Amino acid sequence: MILINAEIIAIGTEILLGDITNTNAKYLSKELAMLGINVYFHTTVGDNRERIFAAFALAFGRCDMVVATGGLGPTADDISKEIAAEYFGLGMELHRESLERIENFFARVGAVMTENNRRQAMMPVGARVLANNNGTAPGCILEKDGKILILLPGPPSELDAMYRESVAGYLAGFSNSVLVSRVLRLSGIGESAMETAVADILADQSNPTIAPYATGRPGETILRITALAACIPEAEGLISPIAEKLYARLGEHIFGEGDKSLAQTVVERLAKAGLTLALAESCTGGGLAAEIVGVSGASAVLVEGIVAYSNAAKIARLNVSAETLDRYGAVSEECAREMAKGLASISNADIAISITGIAGPDGGTSEKPVGLVFIAINYNGETNVKKLQISGNRKRIRDRAIAQALDMLIRI
């Protein structure tokens, strides 16, 4: 049997209320895709017996397999297993090994095990029980009439480990192919411009497929190349020539692959080149420094960061002249240039970068509207300035300015 499609059901009212983010669906979708198992639907349902039962019925009406997360704990609203048993027409029974593991867990941490924790050891009759080595709630797998239901705990640390330890190997037996992806990360180009630049390649795709899309990271876009093959080396062989075409067309914008961020790339390239960096920020308020410091190894490259928000601070800390501020204003090419030059002088860093702008929502004029930003970089005795006009709210303007600054650093 080869599984054709699957659905992921997240069970938990807290997800519907927005109290937590459903990261499990993302993780499981990627893992299943690597096995060549197609995920066609994501469903989220609250802790309600009738609605969970209906979600199972709908999912199995259109899929071969359902992976459900959450609802395996000790409280009264943890009812996933009971409803799964009801759906498959099975009874519930105590799984002695799971009960012993739960009792040992509480003994190990020195806590009293309340009676309701026994519920976690109750399993549908005939289920394949999945041990939980990172918590108390075991999972299980049910198979009936060509349908498969996999129940996993909700906490990501427990789900991830259980999937790797008990589920991945089980599912591998149901697939005779693998789905492999290679992710190219780009900056300095928008999603629509990126798609236009490779429109002919996209139009000619079959296997591998190419998916362009924006990311949750400001200023970054992605091209995901995905190939279906019998094995990983074969899939990689299909991907390579497509990747070469994309690099030939968009290489100046591709800063990395996989999950690597702009800031990670900046820190790694600076360290590799043996260069140091200093930052002077106004409208971004230390946001660029926070991105850099958020990367392990930043201490090897970052000399200092200064938030010079007021004109007085720009004069006192960065040697910006009062005449420049009076004549051109704090948000100007001239001010950004002097901020970068002054920072280079006092920090002795190899690269000094400055950002000044109007993040709004107030402070803009017809000559200098909200979203006007200047970024200057001093390197090898030369100072170059980039003018930006960024649309959006205060956060988006600041985030985009930071992303542009990182992009400029990568290009240097």
N, C-alpha and C positions, 0 to 999 in steps of 0.2 A: 504493500500500500504506500502511495506517495501522497502526503498531505498537500492539498491544493491551496486552501485558504484557512485563515484563522481570524478570530476576533479576540480582542483584549477587553475585559470588563473590569473596571475599577469600582470596588464596592466601598462606600463610605460617605455618609452625609457631610463629613468635614471637608471633603473635596468639592462637593456641590456648593457649599457655603463659601468656598474660597479660603478656608483657613489653612489648607496645605496645598501644595502644587503636586500634580500627578506626574512625578518623574519616572514612576515605574513603567508607564506605557511607553515612554521614549526608550528606556533601557531594553524592555522586552521586544519592541519592534525591531531594534537594531540587531538584537541577538537572533531573533527568528529569521530575519532577512538573511543573515549570514549562513543559515542552514537551508536557504532556498524556500522557506515557508512564507507565503504571502500573507501579510496582515491587511485585511480589507476594511476592518471597522474597529473604532475605539468607542466604547460605551462607558459612561459613568452613571452609577445608580446609588441612591441612598440606602440607608439601613432599614429597608421596608420589605417585609416578606413577599407581598404580592408583586411588587415592582421588580425585585430580584428574580423571582420565578419567571416573570414575563420577559426579563432581559435574557435569561437562559434560553427560553423557548424561541425568542426571536433570533438569537445568535445561532442556535443549532439548526434553525430553519434555513440558514444561508451559509454556514461554515462547517467544516469538518472538525475543527478544534476550537475550544474556548480556553483561554487562560484568564482566570479571575484572581484578583488581588484584594486582600483585606477581608475583614469579618471572620477571622479565625481565633480571636482572643477569648478571654474568659468572661466577658460581660454579657448581659442579656441581649444586647443588640448585635452581638457577633454570631450571625446565623447562617453564614455562607455554606458550611458543611451540611447543616440540616436541610437547607433548601435544595442543595445539590442532590442529597440522598432522596428527597421527595421527588425531584424531577426525574431521576433515574429509577424510581420505584424500589429503593433500597431501604433497609432498616439501619439503625445506628448501633454500634457496639463499642465497648471500651477496649482501647488498644493498650495493653499492659506495658509494653516497652516504652511507649510515649509517656505514660503516667509515671513510670520510674524515672525517666529523663527529667520530667518536670519537677518531681519531688527532689531529685538530686540537685537540680538547679537552685531551688530555694534553700536547700541545706548548704550548698556551696557559698551562697551570698549571705547566709545568716539571717534569712527572712522567714516569717511564718507564712506557710502556704494556705491561703483561704480555700474553702470548699469549692468555690466557683471555678477555680483553676482546673478542676477535674474535667470540665467541659472541653478543654482543649485536647484531651486525650480521647474524646469520643469521635469515632470515625464511621463513615458509611461502610456497610458490610462489603468486604471484598476489595476495598480500596488499596492502592499501592501507597503506603505511608512514606512521606518524605521527612527525614529528620531535620530539626532546626538546631544547628550548632551555634547560633548567635542569639537565641531567644527561647521562649517557651512554647510557642504555637507551631506544631508540626503542620506541614502541608500534605496534600495527597493528590493522586491521579485516579480518575475513574474512566473506564472504557466500557462502552455498551453500544451495540448495533452500529458499529463503524464510527462512533462519535467519541471524542476524547475531551475530558474536562480536567484541567490542571488548576488546583487551588493553592495559591501562594500567600504568605503573610504580607501585610501592608507595609511595615517599616522597610525602607529600601536596603538597609544594611543586612536585614534578614533575608529579604527576597533575593538580592543579588547573589549572596552566598549559596542559598538553596538552589537557585537556578544553575549555578556553575557546578555544584557538587552532585545534584541529583536529577536535574531536568535536561540539561544540554545533551548528555550522553544518551538519554532515553529518546529524545527527539531526533537525534542524528540517524537513528534506525529507520525513520519514516521518510527520509529524503535522500534522493540519489544525486543531488546537485547542491552547489553552494552559490551564494550571492555575495560577491566581494565588491566593496566600494573604495574609491580613492577620492579624497576630498582636496580640492585646490582652493586655497583661501586668497582672496584678492582685496586690495584696498585702492582708494583713489579712483574708483570707477563705480558708478551706480548699477543696480540690477538691470535696468532697461538698456543702458549703454553696453553692458557686458553681453547681454543676450543678442543685441544687434550685431556686435562685432563677430559673433560666431554663429550667426543665423544659418548659414549654409551647412555648417557642421551639425547643428541641431536638427535641421531638416532631413539629414541623411542618416540619422541614428537608427539603430535597431538593437543590436546587442554587441557592445555595451550601449546603455542609455546614458544620456547626459541631462542633468537637472540643474538649472541655474536658479538661485534664490538668495534672498537677503538673510542675514543672521540677526540674532538678538544683540549683536555687538555693533555699536555705531561705526559707520564708515567701512564695514566689512561686507563682502559678498562671497558667495560660494559657488563653485561648479563641482557637482558630485558626479563622478563617473562610476557606473555600476554595471558589472558583468555577471551573467549567469553561466556557470560551467560545471563540469563534473568534479573539478578539484580547484584548489586555490591557485596553484601555478598556472593552470590553463586560463583561469579568470584574469590573473595578472597579465598574462600574455595578450589577452584581448584588450585590456585597458591601456597598456603602454603606448601603442601607436596613436590612440586618441589623445592621451595626455600630451604627447609630443606636439600634436597639431594645436592643442589649446595653448601650450607654452609658446609656440611660435607666433601665435596670434595675440596673446595677452600676457606674455612673459613679464613685461615691465610692471604689471599690476599684481602678479602672483608673488606674495611674500612668504608663503609657507604651505604646508599640507597638514592634514589631520585636524587636531583640535587646538593647534598653537595659535595664540592671540597675537595681536600687533605688539603689545607690550613685551611679551615673551621674546618675540623675534628681535625687537630693539635691543633688549638686554643681552641676548645671546650674541648678536652681531657686534655690539660694542665690545663685549668681553673678548670675542675672538680677534677683533682688530686691535685690542689693547687701548681703547679710547675711553676717556672719561666724559661725564655729562653733568651740566649744571642747568637748573630750571628757574625761570623767573615768570611768575604767573600773576595776572590781575583778575580778569573776568572768570577764569576757571578755578580760582581759589584753592590751588593745591591739588586739583583733580588729576593733573598730569603726573605729579609726583606720586600720588596714591597709586596710579596705574603701574608706574615703574617699580615702586617699593613692594607692590603686591606680587612681584616675580622673585622667586628664589634666585639668589646670585646678584641682586641689584646692588648690594654693598660693594661689589667689585668695580662698578662703573659710575654710580651716582655720587657726585661730590657734595652737592647741596641743592636745596630748593628754597626759593624765596617767594612768599606771597606779598607782593608790593601792590596793595589794593588802592591806597590813596596816592595822590600826587606827591605828598610830602615823603611817603615811603619810597616812591620812585626816585625822588631827588636824593634822599639821604642814603638809601641802600644801593642804588644802581647807577648813581651819577647821571641821571637824566637831567638835562639843563632846564631851569625854570623858563628860559626863553622858548625852548621847544614846546613845552606844555602850554605856555601862553599863546604861542602863535598857531600851533597845529592841534593841540588838545592831547589828552591821554590816549584816546583811541585814534591813532594815526600811524602811518608808515614810519614817520620820523621818530615817534616815541618808541615804537616796537624795536626799531633799529638801535636806538641808544640804550634801551633796556638790555638787549642782547650783548652789545659791545661792553657796557658797564659790567654786566655779569661775568663775561669772559675775563675781564681785567681783574676783578676781585677774587674769582674762584680758581683761576688758572686751569680750568677744565678745557679739554680739547674741543668740546662742542658746547656752546651755550645757546639755549633756546628761550624765547620770550613769547608770551601771549597777552594781548590786550584787546578788549572788545566791549560791546554793549550786549549783555545777555538778556536785558529786559526784565519784566514787561514794560518798565518805564525807562526813561533816559534817552530815547531815540529822537532824532530830528529828521527833517527832510534831507539834510545834507549827510547826516550820519544816522541811518535807521537802525532799529533793533536788529541784531544779528550780524552787524558789521564787526569783523574780527581781523586783526593783523597778527601774523606769526612770523617771527624773525629768527634766523639761525646764523650764528657766528661760528665759522669753521675755517681753519687755515688762513686766518687773517681777513677773510671776506664775510660780509654780512648780507644775506639775501632775505627779502621780505615777501610774504605771500598775503594777498588780500582776499578775504572771504566774505560772502554775504549768505548767511545761513538762515533758513526759515525755521519756524517752530517756536515752542515755548522755551522758557529759561533753561530747563534741563537739557532739552535737545540741542540748543545752541552750544551750551558748555560741552556736552558730550561729543558733538561733532567737531568742535574746535580741538579737543583733546585727540580725537582720532586723526584729524588732519596733521596735527603736530607729530604724532607717531609715524604717520605715513611719510612725512618729510624727513624724519630721522632715518627711517629705513632706506630711503632713496639715497641719502648721503652715504 
